[in-house]
Amino acid sequence: MDALDRYGLLEPFTLEVTLDDGSTNRLVGFHCIAEERVAELDAATLGRLNADGHLLPIYMAIASLANLPALIARKNRHG
């Protein structure tokens, strides 16, 4: 968390989803990786994050957001 804070890579995340049954669900108070800020990091900073073992988890956290539509679809199917 310190490395993410140090480089300003965290941003607040709120997800609001209206399911097929009409219910609205919100996830509030979470944070995610600011992908555009990661893309703006210089080579030296990326090297430090990689050397400290942070770069792979950062990219995996970003990639995990792509699972949200599938999770929402699963919730719609299974109530």
C-alpha positions, -999 to 999 in steps of 0.1 A, spaced: 0 0 0 29 24 7 42 20 -28 8 26 -43 3 57 -22 38 69 -29 32 70 -66 -5 81 -64 -17 49 -80 -48 44 -58 -82 60 -66 -116 56 -50 -138 30 -66 -176 28 -64 -196 3 -84 -233 7 -88 -251 -21 -107 -287 -25 -115 -295 -62 -119 -321 -78 -142 -344 -81 -112 -344 -43 -108 -324 -43 -76 -296 -18 -74 -264 -28 -56 -235 -6 -47 -199 -13 -36 -187 18 -18 -155 26 1 -131 5 -21 -100 16 -41 -86 4 -74 -54 10 -93 -54 41 -115 -44 25 -148 -37 58 -165 -13 68 -137 5 35 -141 9 41 -178 24 75 -171 52 61 -148 87 65 -160 110 35 -166 129 40 -134 98 40 -113 85 9 -131 118 -7 -125 116 0 -88 81 -13 -86 91 -45 -104 123 -50 -83 102 -46 -51 77 -72 -64 48 -48 -69 44 -45 -107 28 -79 -113 2 -75 -86 -6 -40 -99 -12 -54 -134 -32 -83 -120 -54 -60 -100 -60 -39 -131 -68 -70 -152 -92 -84 -125 -116 -55 -132 -123 -71 -166 -141 -99 -146 -168 -76 -133 -192 -80 -163 -189 -118 -160 -196 -117 -123 -226 -94 -128 -239 -118 -155 -235 -148 -132 -254 -130 -104 -282 -122 -129 -284 -159 -138 -283 -173 -103 -302 -146 -84 
